[in-house]
Amino acid sequence: MRMRIRFLFVWLKAILRRKPMFTSKQSVLSFRVMPWDCVLRYMGNDRYHCFMDLGRMDLAYHLDLITVLRIKNLQPQVAGCFVRHYRPLKRFDRFVLRTYIAHIDGVSVWMAHDFEKDGIIYCSAISKLVALSGSYIFKFDFLNTNQHLLWKPPYKTNKNIHQLFDQGNALLKELSSIPFC
């Protein structure tokens, strides 16, 4: 219930600044870890995914991708997510979530998420998104022409994100080569 209140605030904030802003290719949201987000004293792993949903939604409004999804009647789905935790976020810590598009191929969009506190990255994640229309996966041909949507961060996360992306692809290749009985 409490995450829905955060969702409502992020949604209203995104609606109020409705015009697309291609000058800033990332979504920057500020949050505080509340006691209901914690397992004992630290933020639980499930809450990281909830915050990433908020970041993805804000970025979709920020880049005006929501209108394309609505016009074509598409449903965005997270196909996979790779998360690396460096440090735990404690109760009442204030942190910043940065979300940006890291990679675009024909079918999926890879979004990177950085949870940082005081300029230090506490968690990095990459999520693979696809858009479904009925029973088929929509191809993002219109995004391939918009390479200006890609954002490369000026800090060290870029290397970590690419390592995480490569490890995720290697893991997917390894899993697809294992025969299931």
C-alpha atoms as an extended CHARMM CRD file, in Angstrom:
* protein
*
       181  EXT
         1         1  MET       CA              0.0000000000        0.0000000000        0.0000000000  PROA      1               0.0000000000
         2         2  ARG       CA              2.7780000000        2.4040000000        0.8750000000  PROA      2               0.0000000000
         3         3  MET       CA              4.5640000000        1.7710000000       -2.4120000000  PROA      3               0.0000000000
         4         4  ARG       CA              1.3500000000        2.7160000000       -4.2040000000  PROA      4               0.0000000000
         5         5  ILE       CA              1.4930000000        6.1160000000       -2.5250000000  PROA      5               0.0000000000
         6         6  ARG       CA              5.0500000000        6.5600000000       -3.8230000000  PROA      6               0.0000000000
         7         7  PHE       CA              3.8280000000        5.4210000000       -7.2350000000  PROA      7               0.0000000000
         8         8  LEU       CA              1.0710000000        8.0350000000       -7.1390000000  PROA      8               0.0000000000
         9         9  PHE       CA              3.5340000000       10.8270000000       -6.2930000000  PROA      9               0.0000000000
        10        10  VAL       CA              5.9780000000        9.7950000000       -9.0440000000  PROA      10              0.0000000000
        11        11  TRP       CA              3.1240000000        9.4890000000      -11.5560000000  PROA      11              0.0000000000
        12        12  LEU       CA              1.7050000000       12.9270000000      -10.6800000000  PROA      12              0.0000000000
        13        13  LYS       CA              5.1600000000       14.4950000000      -10.8650000000  PROA      13              0.0000000000
        14        14  ALA       CA              5.7190000000       12.9070000000      -14.2900000000  PROA      14              0.0000000000
        15        15  ILE       CA              2.3060000000       14.0500000000      -15.5560000000  PROA      15              0.0000000000
        16        16  LEU       CA              2.8680000000       17.6320000000      -14.3950000000  PROA      16              0.0000000000
        17        17  ARG       CA              6.0980000000       17.9710000000      -16.3690000000  PROA      17              0.0000000000
        18        18  ARG       CA              4.4240000000       16.3230000000      -19.3490000000  PROA      18              0.0000000000
        19        19  LYS       CA              6.5260000000       17.7750000000      -22.1440000000  PROA      19              0.0000000000
        20        20  PRO       CA              9.2640000000       15.4060000000      -23.3450000000  PROA      20              0.0000000000
        21        21  MET       CA             12.7480000000       16.3650000000      -22.2520000000  PROA      21              0.0000000000
        22        22  PHE       CA             15.3450000000       14.8870000000      -24.5750000000  PROA      22              0.0000000000
        23        23  THR       CA             18.0650000000       17.0830000000      -23.0970000000  PROA      23              0.0000000000
        24        24  SER       CA             18.3050000000       14.9110000000      -19.9890000000  PROA      24              0.0000000000
        25        25  LYS       CA             18.3240000000       11.2470000000      -20.9300000000  PROA      25              0.0000000000
        26        26  GLN       CA             17.9920000000        9.9070000000      -17.4100000000  PROA      26              0.0000000000
        27        27  SER       CA             15.4580000000        9.7960000000      -14.6450000000  PROA      27              0.0000000000
        28        28  VAL       CA             16.6520000000       10.9680000000      -11.2330000000  PROA      28              0.0000000000
        29        29  LEU       CA             14.3740000000       10.2420000000       -8.2840000000  PROA      29              0.0000000000
        30        30  SER       CA             15.0820000000       10.7820000000       -4.6030000000  PROA      30              0.0000000000
        31        31  PHE       CA             13.6890000000        8.4820000000       -1.9210000000  PROA      31              0.0000000000
        32        32  ARG       CA             14.1410000000        7.6270000000        1.7420000000  PROA      32              0.0000000000
        33        33  VAL       CA             14.2900000000        4.0700000000        3.0980000000  PROA      33              0.0000000000
        34        34  MET       CA             11.3650000000        3.7080000000        5.4840000000  PROA      34              0.0000000000
        35        35  PRO       CA             10.9610000000        1.0060000000        8.1610000000  PROA      35              0.0000000000
        36        36  TRP       CA              8.3790000000       -0.8710000000        6.0660000000  PROA      36              0.0000000000
        37        37  ASP       CA             10.9590000000       -1.1760000000        3.2680000000  PROA      37              0.0000000000
        38        38  CYS       CA             13.3730000000       -2.9920000000        5.5490000000  PROA      38              0.0000000000
        39        39  VAL       CA             14.0530000000       -6.5560000000        6.5050000000  PROA      39              0.0000000000
        40        40  LEU       CA             15.4990000000       -6.1220000000        9.9930000000  PROA      40              0.0000000000
        41        41  ARG       CA             17.6760000000       -3.0090000000        9.5360000000  PROA      41              0.0000000000
        42        42  TYR       CA             18.3680000000       -3.0110000000        5.7920000000  PROA      42              0.0000000000
        43        43  MET       CA             16.2490000000       -2.4820000000        2.6990000000  PROA      43              0.0000000000
        44        44  GLY       CA             14.9410000000       -5.7980000000        1.3430000000  PROA      44              0.0000000000
        45        45  ASN       CA             15.8200000000       -7.1120000000       -2.1150000000  PROA      45              0.0000000000
        46        46  ASP       CA             12.1990000000       -6.9760000000       -3.2380000000  PROA      46              0.0000000000
        47        47  ARG       CA             12.0470000000       -3.2200000000       -2.6140000000  PROA      47              0.0000000000
        48        48  TYR       CA             14.9110000000       -2.5810000000       -5.0320000000  PROA      48              0.0000000000
        49        49  HSD       CA             12.7320000000       -4.0010000000       -7.8120000000  PROA      49              0.0000000000
        50        50  CYS       CA              9.7830000000       -1.8520000000       -6.7380000000  PROA      50              0.0000000000
        51        51  PHE       CA             11.9240000000        1.2790000000       -6.8560000000  PROA      51              0.0000000000
        52        52  MET       CA             13.2520000000        0.2340000000      -10.2820000000  PROA      52              0.0000000000
        53        53  ASP       CA              9.6330000000        0.0680000000      -11.4960000000  PROA      53              0.0000000000
        54        54  LEU       CA              9.1610000000        3.6710000000      -10.3730000000  PROA      54              0.0000000000
        55        55  GLY       CA             12.3490000000        4.7000000000      -12.1850000000  PROA      55              0.0000000000
        56        56  ARG       CA             11.2940000000        2.9580000000      -15.3950000000  PROA      56              0.0000000000
        57        57  MET       CA              7.8800000000        4.5910000000      -15.2900000000  PROA      57              0.0000000000
        58        58  ASP       CA              9.3560000000        8.0390000000      -14.6930000000  PROA      58              0.0000000000
        59        59  LEU       CA             11.8410000000        7.5900000000      -17.5440000000  PROA      59              0.0000000000
        60        60  ALA       CA              9.0550000000        6.4580000000      -19.8990000000  PROA      60              0.0000000000
        61        61  TYR       CA              7.1360000000        9.6410000000      -19.1260000000  PROA      61              0.0000000000
        62        62  HSD       CA             10.3320000000       11.6890000000      -19.2600000000  PROA      62              0.0000000000
        63        63  LEU       CA             11.2110000000       10.4780000000      -22.7810000000  PROA      63              0.0000000000
        64        64  ASP       CA              7.5500000000       10.4680000000      -23.8710000000  PROA      64              0.0000000000
        65        65  LEU       CA              7.5660000000        6.7170000000      -24.5590000000  PROA      65              0.0000000000
        66        66  ILE       CA              4.2580000000        6.3660000000      -22.7070000000  PROA      66              0.0000000000
        67        67  THR       CA              2.3460000000        7.9230000000      -25.6160000000  PROA      67              0.0000000000
        68        68  VAL       CA              3.8460000000        5.3950000000      -28.0640000000  PROA      68              0.0000000000
        69        69  LEU       CA              2.9120000000        2.5460000000      -25.7280000000  PROA      69              0.0000000000
        70        70  ARG       CA             -0.6410000000        3.8730000000      -25.4240000000  PROA      70              0.0000000000
        71        71  ILE       CA             -1.1360000000        4.5350000000      -29.1530000000  PROA      71              0.0000000000
        72        72  LYS       CA              0.0750000000        1.0750000000      -30.1670000000  PROA      72              0.0000000000
        73        73  ASN       CA             -1.7180000000       -0.5690000000      -27.1850000000  PROA      73              0.0000000000
        74        74  LEU       CA              1.4840000000       -2.1420000000      -25.8450000000  PROA      74              0.0000000000
        75        75  GLN       CA              2.1200000000       -3.5740000000      -22.4090000000  PROA      75              0.0000000000
        76        76  PRO       CA              5.7060000000       -3.1980000000      -21.1500000000  PROA      76              0.0000000000
        77        77  GLN       CA              7.0620000000       -6.2740000000      -19.3640000000  PROA      77              0.0000000000
        78        78  VAL       CA             10.3240000000       -6.9100000000      -17.5400000000  PROA      78              0.0000000000
        79        79  ALA       CA             11.8770000000       -9.9730000000      -19.1830000000  PROA      79              0.0000000000
        80        80  GLY       CA             14.8950000000      -10.1670000000      -16.8860000000  PROA      80              0.0000000000
        81        81  CYS       CA             16.8370000000       -8.2600000000      -14.2980000000  PROA      81              0.0000000000
        82        82  PHE       CA             20.4340000000       -8.4860000000      -13.0970000000  PROA      82              0.0000000000
        83        83  VAL       CA             21.1840000000       -6.8140000000       -9.7730000000  PROA      83              0.0000000000
        84        84  ARG       CA             24.4980000000       -6.3400000000       -8.0110000000  PROA      84              0.0000000000
        85        85  HSD       CA             24.4700000000       -5.1060000000       -4.4190000000  PROA      85              0.0000000000
        86        86  TYR       CA             27.6210000000       -3.3630000000       -3.2110000000  PROA      86              0.0000000000
        87        87  ARG       CA             26.4780000000       -2.0040000000        0.1470000000  PROA      87              0.0000000000
        88        88  PRO       CA             23.1840000000       -2.2400000000        2.0630000000  PROA      88              0.0000000000
        89        89  LEU       CA             20.8790000000        0.7450000000        2.4190000000  PROA      89              0.0000000000
        90        90  LYS       CA             19.9060000000        1.2200000000        6.0510000000  PROA      90              0.0000000000
        91        91  ARG       CA             16.7000000000        2.4380000000        7.5940000000  PROA      91              0.0000000000
        92        92  PHE       CA             16.0040000000        6.1830000000        7.0110000000  PROA      92              0.0000000000
        93        93  ASP       CA             18.8610000000        6.5010000000        4.4870000000  PROA      93              0.0000000000
        94        94  ARG       CA             18.1360000000        8.9860000000        1.7240000000  PROA      94              0.0000000000
        95        95  PHE       CA             19.1810000000        7.7250000000       -1.7040000000  PROA      95              0.0000000000
        96        96  VAL       CA             18.9440000000        8.7070000000       -5.3590000000  PROA      96              0.0000000000
        97        97  LEU       CA             17.7780000000        6.3460000000       -8.0950000000  PROA      97              0.0000000000
        98        98  ARG       CA             19.1830000000        7.0470000000      -11.5530000000  PROA      98              0.0000000000
        99        99  THR       CA             17.5450000000        5.2130000000      -14.4510000000  PROA      99              0.0000000000
       100       100  TYR       CA             18.6610000000        5.4150000000      -18.0740000000  PROA      100             0.0000000000
       101       101  ILE       CA             18.5900000000        3.4000000000      -21.2910000000  PROA      101             0.0000000000
       102       102  ALA       CA             21.8390000000        1.4570000000      -21.5800000000  PROA      102             0.0000000000
       103       103  HSD       CA             21.2480000000       -0.5840000000      -24.7360000000  PROA      103             0.0000000000
       104       104  ILE       CA             18.6240000000       -0.9820000000      -27.4540000000  PROA      104             0.0000000000
       105       105  ASP       CA             18.3060000000       -3.9570000000      -29.7640000000  PROA      105             0.0000000000
       106       106  GLY       CA             15.4480000000       -4.7910000000      -32.1020000000  PROA      106             0.0000000000
       107       107  VAL       CA             13.1870000000       -6.4900000000      -29.5630000000  PROA      107             0.0000000000
       108       108  SER       CA             14.2370000000       -5.3030000000      -26.1300000000  PROA      108             0.0000000000
       109       109  VAL       CA             15.3630000000       -2.2150000000      -24.2850000000  PROA      109             0.0000000000
       110       110  TRP       CA             17.9520000000       -2.5680000000      -21.5300000000  PROA      110             0.0000000000
       111       111  MET       CA             17.5890000000        0.0070000000      -18.7440000000  PROA      111             0.0000000000
       112       112  ALA       CA             20.2740000000        0.5630000000      -16.1470000000  PROA      112             0.0000000000
       113       113  HSD       CA             19.5120000000        1.5830000000      -12.5750000000  PROA      113             0.0000000000
       114       114  ASP       CA             21.9430000000        3.0450000000      -10.0290000000  PROA      114             0.0000000000
       115       115  PHE       CA             21.0410000000        3.4180000000       -6.3670000000  PROA      115             0.0000000000
       116       116  GLU       CA             23.4210000000        5.9330000000       -4.8680000000  PROA      116             0.0000000000
       117       117  LYS       CA             23.8170000000        7.6430000000       -1.5420000000  PROA      117             0.0000000000
       118       118  ASP       CA             26.2120000000       10.5620000000       -1.0190000000  PROA      118             0.0000000000
       119       119  GLY       CA             27.7200000000        9.9670000000       -4.4680000000  PROA      119             0.0000000000
       120       120  ILE       CA             28.5370000000        6.3020000000       -3.6990000000  PROA      120             0.0000000000
       121       121  ILE       CA             26.7710000000        3.5840000000       -5.6610000000  PROA      121             0.0000000000
       122       122  TYR       CA             25.1100000000        1.0780000000       -3.3430000000  PROA      122             0.0000000000
       123       123  CYS       CA             23.4320000000       -1.0580000000       -6.0010000000  PROA      123             0.0000000000
       124       124  SER       CA             23.5590000000       -1.3840000000       -9.8010000000  PROA      124             0.0000000000
       125       125  ALA       CA             21.0000000000       -3.1860000000      -11.9150000000  PROA      125             0.0000000000
       126       126  ILE       CA             20.0980000000       -3.8040000000      -15.5250000000  PROA      126             0.0000000000
       127       127  SER       CA             16.5800000000       -4.7450000000      -16.5500000000  PROA      127             0.0000000000
       128       128  LYS       CA             15.5520000000       -6.0820000000      -19.9320000000  PROA      128             0.0000000000
       129       129  LEU       CA             12.1900000000       -4.7690000000      -21.1260000000  PROA      129             0.0000000000
       130       130  VAL       CA              9.9660000000       -5.9800000000      -23.9200000000  PROA      130             0.0000000000
       131       131  ALA       CA              6.6000000000       -4.6790000000      -25.0710000000  PROA      131             0.0000000000
       132       132  LEU       CA              3.7540000000       -7.1210000000      -25.6390000000  PROA      132             0.0000000000
       133       133  SER       CA              0.7990000000       -6.5770000000      -27.8970000000  PROA      133             0.0000000000
       134       134  GLY       CA             -1.6530000000       -9.4110000000      -27.5530000000  PROA      134             0.0000000000
       135       135  SER       CA              0.3830000000      -12.5820000000      -27.9840000000  PROA      135             0.0000000000
       136       136  TYR       CA              3.4330000000      -11.2340000000      -29.7860000000  PROA      136             0.0000000000
       137       137  ILE       CA              6.4820000000       -9.1780000000      -28.8430000000  PROA      137             0.0000000000
       138       138  PHE       CA              6.6130000000       -5.7310000000      -30.4070000000  PROA      138             0.0000000000
       139       139  LYS       CA              9.8420000000       -4.6620000000      -32.1530000000  PROA      139             0.0000000000
       140       140  PHE       CA             11.2760000000       -1.3110000000      -31.1180000000  PROA      140             0.0000000000
       141       141  ASP       CA             12.2200000000       -0.1720000000      -34.6350000000  PROA      141             0.0000000000
       142       142  PHE       CA             11.4370000000        3.4500000000      -33.8200000000  PROA      142             0.0000000000
       143       143  LEU       CA             13.9530000000        3.4030000000      -30.9400000000  PROA      143             0.0000000000
       144       144  ASN       CA             16.8180000000        2.1130000000      -33.0870000000  PROA      144             0.0000000000
       145       145  THR       CA             16.6950000000        5.3380000000      -35.0820000000  PROA      145             0.0000000000
       146       146  ASN       CA             16.7190000000        7.3440000000      -31.8360000000  PROA      146             0.0000000000
       147       147  GLN       CA             20.2110000000        6.4720000000      -30.6400000000  PROA      147             0.0000000000
       148       148  HSD       CA             20.2540000000        9.8670000000      -28.9340000000  PROA      148             0.0000000000
       149       149  LEU       CA             18.1530000000        8.2500000000      -26.1800000000  PROA      149             0.0000000000
       150       150  LEU       CA             21.1850000000        6.2790000000      -25.0100000000  PROA      150             0.0000000000
       151       151  TRP       CA             22.9360000000        7.8840000000      -22.0800000000  PROA      151             0.0000000000
       152       152  LYS       CA             26.4580000000        7.1020000000      -20.9750000000  PROA      152             0.0000000000
       153       153  PRO       CA             27.0850000000        8.2140000000      -17.4070000000  PROA      153             0.0000000000
       154       154  PRO       CA             30.2400000000       10.2560000000      -16.8360000000  PROA      154             0.0000000000
       155       155  TYR       CA             31.1620000000        8.3490000000      -13.6740000000  PROA      155             0.0000000000
       156       156  LYS       CA             32.5750000000        4.8710000000      -13.0400000000  PROA      156             0.0000000000
       157       157  THR       CA             29.2270000000        3.1010000000      -13.2120000000  PROA      157             0.0000000000
       158       158  ASN       CA             29.4910000000        2.8200000000      -16.9820000000  PROA      158             0.0000000000
       159       159  LYS       CA             32.1910000000        0.1520000000      -16.6260000000  PROA      159             0.0000000000
       160       160  ASN       CA             30.2240000000       -1.6870000000      -13.9370000000  PROA      160             0.0000000000
       161       161  ILE       CA             27.0240000000       -1.5860000000      -15.9860000000  PROA      161             0.0000000000
       162       162  HSD       CA             28.7710000000       -2.9730000000      -19.0700000000  PROA      162             0.0000000000
       163       163  GLN       CA             30.3920000000       -5.7280000000      -16.9700000000  PROA      163             0.0000000000
       164       164  LEU       CA             26.9840000000       -6.5730000000      -15.5330000000  PROA      164             0.0000000000
       165       165  PHE       CA             25.4610000000       -6.5380000000      -19.0350000000  PROA      165             0.0000000000
       166       166  ASP       CA             28.1910000000       -8.8630000000      -20.3780000000  PROA      166             0.0000000000
       167       167  GLN       CA             27.8530000000      -11.2170000000      -17.3960000000  PROA      167             0.0000000000
       168       168  GLY       CA             24.0910000000      -11.3160000000      -17.8960000000  PROA      168             0.0000000000
       169       169  ASN       CA             24.4640000000      -12.1610000000      -21.5910000000  PROA      169             0.0000000000
       170       170  ALA       CA             27.0410000000      -14.8580000000      -20.7830000000  PROA      170             0.0000000000
       171       171  LEU       CA             24.6900000000      -16.3360000000      -18.1890000000  PROA      171             0.0000000000
       172       172  LEU       CA             21.7840000000      -16.3500000000      -20.6530000000  PROA      172             0.0000000000
       173       173  LYS       CA             23.9330000000      -18.0870000000      -23.3020000000  PROA      173             0.0000000000
       174       174  GLU       CA             25.0900000000      -20.6670000000      -20.7650000000  PROA      174             0.0000000000
       175       175  LEU       CA             21.5460000000      -21.3450000000      -19.5890000000  PROA      175             0.0000000000
       176       176  SER       CA             20.2380000000      -21.6710000000      -23.1400000000  PROA      176             0.0000000000
       177       177  SER       CA             22.9160000000      -24.2860000000      -23.9630000000  PROA      177             0.0000000000
       178       178  ILE       CA             21.8910000000      -26.5560000000      -21.0360000000  PROA      178             0.0000000000
       179       179  PRO       CA             19.3730000000      -29.1650000000      -22.1960000000  PROA      179             0.0000000000
       180       180  PHE       CA             16.3460000000      -29.5900000000      -19.9670000000  PROA      180             0.0000000000
       181       181  CYS       CA             15.1020000000      -33.1190000000      -19.3860000000  PROA      181             0.0000000000
